[in-house]
Amino acid sequence: MTRLTGTALRLTVFIGENDTWHRKPLYSEIVHRAHAAGLAGASVFRGVEGFGATSRIHTSRLLSLSEDLPVAIVVVDTEERVRAFLPQLDELVRDGLVVLDACEVVRYVGCGDETGETDTKGKNSL
């Protein structure tokens, strides 16, 4: 595996928790495809409240429970690798927002690995 440091690209995909791909959670499909594409890592974050293009507010508050909370999938890798992954998102994301940000990777180290490379057992996420 190559060492990931310096200039990189952060991909963030905002979707709903209930969004699916072939009866499977869409966020899970995106993470598994990112893994299969050899990207450095992916993490899924569940929001407690938010709204998108429909302007409908989704919240986890007790009085207005929503089962479709916002979800953000974050992937960081080299610009070339992230951009090569974008066509898969075109296929998967029907409703949502896809954002790219330039970033700088300062440290990317797996368990027991001080060289800056990822854990070869695949236990790491961002």
PyRosetta script that sets phi, psi and omega in degrees:
from pyrosetta import init, pose_from_sequence

init()
pose = pose_from_sequence("MTRLTGTALRLTVFIGENDTWHRKPLYSEIVHRAHAAGLAGASVFRGVEGFGATSRIHTSRLLSLSEDLPVAIVVVDTEERVRAFLPQLDELVRDGLVVLDACEVVRYVGCGDETGETDTKGKNSL")
pose.set_psi(1, 147.7)
pose.set_omega(1, -179.6)
pose.set_phi(2, -86.8)
pose.set_psi(2, 155.5)
pose.set_omega(2, 179.4)
pose.set_phi(3, -80.8)
pose.set_psi(3, 134.4)
pose.set_omega(3, -179.2)
pose.set_phi(4, -109.0)
pose.set_psi(4, 102.5)
pose.set_omega(4, 174.3)
pose.set_phi(5, -144.6)
pose.set_psi(5, 160.9)
pose.set_omega(5, 177.3)
pose.set_phi(6, 84.8)
pose.set_psi(6, -150.6)
pose.set_omega(6, -176.1)
pose.set_phi(7, -64.0)
pose.set_psi(7, 133.0)
pose.set_omega(7, 179.7)
pose.set_phi(8, -146.4)
pose.set_psi(8, 179.6)
pose.set_omega(8, 178.1)
pose.set_phi(9, -124.5)
pose.set_psi(9, 132.3)
pose.set_omega(9, 176.9)
pose.set_phi(10, -103.0)
pose.set_psi(10, 124.8)
pose.set_omega(10, 176.7)
pose.set_phi(11, -104.7)
pose.set_psi(11, 125.1)
pose.set_omega(11, 176.1)
pose.set_phi(12, -124.1)
pose.set_psi(12, 127.9)
pose.set_omega(12, 179.3)
pose.set_phi(13, -115.0)
pose.set_psi(13, 122.1)
pose.set_omega(13, 178.5)
pose.set_phi(14, -105.0)
pose.set_psi(14, 119.7)
pose.set_omega(14, 179.8)
pose.set_phi(15, -139.3)
pose.set_psi(15, -177.9)
pose.set_omega(15, 174.9)
pose.set_phi(16, -95.2)
pose.set_psi(16, 149.2)
pose.set_omega(16, -179.0)
pose.set_phi(17, -59.8)
pose.set_psi(17, -31.2)
pose.set_omega(17, -178.3)
pose.set_phi(18, -87.7)
pose.set_psi(18, -2.4)
pose.set_omega(18, 178.5)
pose.set_phi(19, -64.5)
pose.set_psi(19, 136.6)
pose.set_omega(19, -175.9)
pose.set_phi(20, -128.5)
pose.set_psi(20, 162.0)
pose.set_omega(20, 172.5)
pose.set_phi(21, -135.2)
pose.set_psi(21, 110.2)
pose.set_omega(21, -177.7)
pose.set_phi(22, 52.2)
pose.set_psi(22, 50.4)
pose.set_omega(22, 177.1)
pose.set_phi(23, 66.3)
pose.set_psi(23, 12.9)
pose.set_omega(23, 178.0)
pose.set_phi(24, -114.9)
pose.set_psi(24, 146.1)
pose.set_omega(24, 178.1)
pose.set_phi(25, -55.5)
pose.set_psi(25, 131.8)
pose.set_omega(25, -178.2)
pose.set_phi(26, -59.9)
pose.set_psi(26, -39.7)
pose.set_omega(26, -179.9)
pose.set_phi(27, -60.7)
pose.set_psi(27, -36.2)
pose.set_omega(27, 178.4)
pose.set_phi(28, -67.9)
pose.set_psi(28, -41.2)
pose.set_omega(28, 178.1)
pose.set_phi(29, -62.0)
pose.set_psi(29, -41.7)
pose.set_omega(29, 179.3)
pose.set_phi(30, -63.9)
pose.set_psi(30, -45.0)
pose.set_omega(30, 179.6)
pose.set_phi(31, -61.9)
pose.set_psi(31, -45.4)
pose.set_omega(31, -178.7)
pose.set_phi(32, -66.4)
pose.set_psi(32, -36.6)
pose.set_omega(32, 176.7)
pose.set_phi(33, -69.7)
pose.set_psi(33, -37.2)
pose.set_omega(33, 176.6)
pose.set_phi(34, -63.0)
pose.set_psi(34, -40.5)
pose.set_omega(34, 177.8)
pose.set_phi(35, -64.0)
pose.set_psi(35, -47.0)
pose.set_omega(35, 179.5)
pose.set_phi(36, -62.8)
pose.set_psi(36, -30.6)
pose.set_omega(36, 179.0)
pose.set_phi(37, -78.6)
pose.set_psi(37, -4.9)
pose.set_omega(37, 177.7)
pose.set_phi(38, 80.2)
pose.set_psi(38, 18.4)
pose.set_omega(38, 178.5)
pose.set_phi(39, -68.3)
pose.set_psi(39, 157.7)
pose.set_omega(39, -171.7)
pose.set_phi(40, -63.4)
pose.set_psi(40, -31.6)
pose.set_omega(40, -179.7)
pose.set_phi(41, 173.1)
pose.set_psi(41, 162.6)
pose.set_omega(41, 177.9)
pose.set_phi(42, -149.2)
pose.set_psi(42, 142.9)
pose.set_omega(42, 176.8)
pose.set_phi(43, -134.4)
pose.set_psi(43, 147.7)
pose.set_omega(43, 178.7)
pose.set_phi(44, -113.0)
pose.set_psi(44, 131.3)
pose.set_omega(44, 179.3)
pose.set_phi(45, -121.2)
pose.set_psi(45, 128.6)
pose.set_omega(45, 179.9)
pose.set_phi(46, -95.6)
pose.set_psi(46, 126.2)
pose.set_omega(46, 179.4)
pose.set_phi(47, -83.1)
pose.set_psi(47, 158.5)
pose.set_omega(47, 177.5)
pose.set_phi(48, -97.3)
pose.set_psi(48, -18.0)
pose.set_omega(48, 178.6)
pose.set_phi(49, -166.4)
pose.set_psi(49, 148.2)
pose.set_omega(49, 177.2)
pose.set_phi(50, 173.8)
pose.set_psi(50, 174.4)
pose.set_omega(50, 173.7)
pose.set_phi(51, -149.0)
pose.set_psi(51, 161.4)
pose.set_omega(51, -178.6)
pose.set_phi(52, -133.3)
pose.set_psi(52, -144.8)
pose.set_omega(52, -173.9)
pose.set_phi(53, -60.7)
pose.set_psi(53, -27.5)
pose.set_omega(53, 179.8)
pose.set_phi(54, -79.8)
pose.set_psi(54, -11.6)
pose.set_omega(54, -177.3)
pose.set_phi(55, 64.0)
pose.set_psi(55, 13.3)
pose.set_omega(55, 175.7)
pose.set_phi(56, -85.7)
pose.set_psi(56, 126.2)
pose.set_omega(56, -178.8)
pose.set_phi(57, -82.4)
pose.set_psi(57, 129.7)
pose.set_omega(57, 175.9)
pose.set_phi(58, -109.5)
pose.set_psi(58, 130.5)
pose.set_omega(58, -176.1)
pose.set_phi(59, -143.2)
pose.set_psi(59, 157.0)
pose.set_omega(59, 177.5)
pose.set_phi(60, -101.1)
pose.set_psi(60, 3.8)
pose.set_omega(60, -179.4)
pose.set_phi(61, -61.9)
pose.set_psi(61, 143.1)
pose.set_omega(61, -173.7)
pose.set_phi(62, -54.7)
pose.set_psi(62, -41.6)
pose.set_omega(62, -175.4)
pose.set_phi(63, -76.3)
pose.set_psi(63, -15.0)
pose.set_omega(63, 178.7)
pose.set_phi(64, -140.6)
pose.set_psi(64, 62.4)
pose.set_omega(64, -176.9)
pose.set_phi(65, -61.0)
pose.set_psi(65, 137.1)
pose.set_omega(65, 175.7)
pose.set_phi(66, -121.8)
pose.set_psi(66, 136.3)
pose.set_omega(66, 176.0)
pose.set_phi(67, -93.5)
pose.set_psi(67, 1.4)
pose.set_omega(67, -178.2)
pose.set_phi(68, -122.4)
pose.set_psi(68, 63.4)
pose.set_omega(68, -178.7)
pose.set_phi(69, -71.6)
pose.set_psi(69, 158.4)
pose.set_omega(69, 177.6)
pose.set_phi(70, -67.0)
pose.set_psi(70, 145.3)
pose.set_omega(70, 177.4)
pose.set_phi(71, -131.7)
pose.set_psi(71, 137.5)
pose.set_omega(71, 175.5)
pose.set_phi(72, -120.7)
pose.set_psi(72, 128.5)
pose.set_omega(72, 174.7)
pose.set_phi(73, -106.9)
pose.set_psi(73, 124.3)
pose.set_omega(73, -177.2)
pose.set_phi(74, -116.2)
pose.set_psi(74, 129.9)
pose.set_omega(74, 178.5)
pose.set_phi(75, -129.1)
pose.set_psi(75, 135.9)
pose.set_omega(75, 175.8)
pose.set_phi(76, -128.1)
pose.set_psi(76, 130.3)
pose.set_omega(76, 176.1)
pose.set_phi(77, -164.0)
pose.set_psi(77, -171.8)
pose.set_omega(77, 177.8)
pose.set_phi(78, -65.6)
pose.set_psi(78, 155.1)
pose.set_omega(78, 180.0)
pose.set_phi(79, -56.8)
pose.set_psi(79, -44.1)
pose.set_omega(79, -178.2)
pose.set_phi(80, -59.4)
pose.set_psi(80, -45.1)
pose.set_omega(80, -177.6)
pose.set_phi(81, -70.9)
pose.set_psi(81, -39.6)
pose.set_omega(81, 178.7)
pose.set_phi(82, -65.9)
pose.set_psi(82, -45.8)
pose.set_omega(82, -180.0)
pose.set_phi(83, -63.8)
pose.set_psi(83, -32.9)
pose.set_omega(83, 177.0)
pose.set_phi(84, -67.7)
pose.set_psi(84, -23.1)
pose.set_omega(84, 179.9)
pose.set_phi(85, -83.8)
pose.set_psi(85, -20.1)
pose.set_omega(85, -175.2)
pose.set_phi(86, -55.5)
pose.set_psi(86, -39.6)
pose.set_omega(86, 178.7)
pose.set_phi(87, -58.2)
pose.set_psi(87, -30.5)
pose.set_omega(87, 176.6)
pose.set_phi(88, -66.7)
pose.set_psi(88, -36.6)
pose.set_omega(88, 178.2)
pose.set_phi(89, -68.4)
pose.set_psi(89, -34.0)
pose.set_omega(89, 176.0)
pose.set_phi(90, -58.3)
pose.set_psi(90, -37.1)
pose.set_omega(90, 179.0)
pose.set_phi(91, -72.8)
pose.set_psi(91, -37.8)
pose.set_omega(91, -170.9)
pose.set_phi(92, -88.1)
pose.set_psi(92, -41.8)
pose.set_omega(92, -170.3)
pose.set_phi(93, -91.6)
pose.set_psi(93, 106.2)
pose.set_omega(93, 178.5)
pose.set_phi(94, -89.1)
pose.set_psi(94, -47.1)
pose.set_omega(94, 178.6)
pose.set_phi(95, -123.7)
pose.set_psi(95, 122.8)
pose.set_omega(95, -179.9)
pose.set_phi(96, 157.1)
pose.set_psi(96, -167.7)
pose.set_omega(96, -178.1)
pose.set_phi(97, -136.3)
pose.set_psi(97, 133.3)
pose.set_omega(97, 178.0)
pose.set_phi(98, -119.6)
pose.set_psi(98, 125.4)
pose.set_omega(98, -175.2)
pose.set_phi(99, -126.4)
pose.set_psi(99, 140.3)
pose.set_omega(99, 173.5)
pose.set_phi(100, -116.9)
pose.set_psi(100, 134.7)
pose.set_omega(100, 176.8)
pose.set_phi(101, -132.9)
pose.set_psi(101, 136.9)
pose.set_omega(101, 170.7)
pose.set_phi(102, -71.2)
pose.set_psi(102, 141.5)
pose.set_omega(102, 178.4)
pose.set_phi(103, -147.4)
pose.set_psi(103, 172.5)
pose.set_omega(103, 177.4)
pose.set_phi(104, -122.9)
pose.set_psi(104, 124.4)
pose.set_omega(104, 177.3)
pose.set_phi(105, -86.4)
pose.set_psi(105, 120.7)
pose.set_omega(105, -179.1)
pose.set_phi(106, -94.5)
pose.set_psi(106, -38.4)
pose.set_omega(106, -178.7)
pose.set_phi(107, -151.6)
pose.set_psi(107, 132.8)
pose.set_omega(107, 177.6)
pose.set_phi(108, -142.7)
pose.set_psi(108, 95.4)
pose.set_omega(108, -172.4)
pose.set_phi(109, -132.6)
pose.set_psi(109, 137.1)
pose.set_omega(109, 176.9)
pose.set_phi(110, -92.1)
pose.set_psi(110, 175.0)
pose.set_omega(110, 179.5)
pose.set_phi(111, -55.8)
pose.set_psi(111, 126.1)
pose.set_omega(111, 177.3)
pose.set_phi(112, 68.3)
pose.set_psi(112, 13.2)
pose.set_omega(112, -176.8)
pose.set_phi(113, -120.6)
pose.set_psi(113, 108.7)
pose.set_omega(113, 179.8)
pose.set_phi(114, -98.9)
pose.set_psi(114, 9.8)
pose.set_omega(114, -178.0)
pose.set_phi(115, -87.8)
pose.set_psi(115, -12.0)
pose.set_omega(115, -178.2)
pose.set_phi(116, 97.1)
pose.set_psi(116, 2.1)
pose.set_omega(116, 177.8)
pose.set_phi(117, -97.8)
pose.set_psi(117, 162.3)
pose.set_omega(117, -178.1)
pose.set_phi(118, -76.9)
pose.set_psi(118, 160.3)
pose.set_omega(118, 174.7)
pose.set_phi(119, -67.2)
pose.set_psi(119, 122.7)
pose.set_omega(119, -176.8)
pose.set_phi(120, -71.7)
pose.set_psi(120, -10.2)
pose.set_omega(120, 177.6)
pose.set_phi(121, -85.9)
pose.set_psi(121, -1.8)
pose.set_omega(121, 175.4)
pose.set_phi(122, 73.9)
pose.set_psi(122, 26.6)
pose.set_omega(122, -177.3)
pose.set_phi(123, -88.5)
pose.set_psi(123, -7.4)
pose.set_omega(123, -174.0)
pose.set_phi(124, -91.5)
pose.set_psi(124, 148.2)
pose.set_omega(124, 165.3)
pose.set_phi(125, -134.1)
pose.set_psi(125, 171.8)
pose.set_omega(125, -178.1)
pose.set_phi(126, -67.9)
pose.dump_pdb("model.pdb")
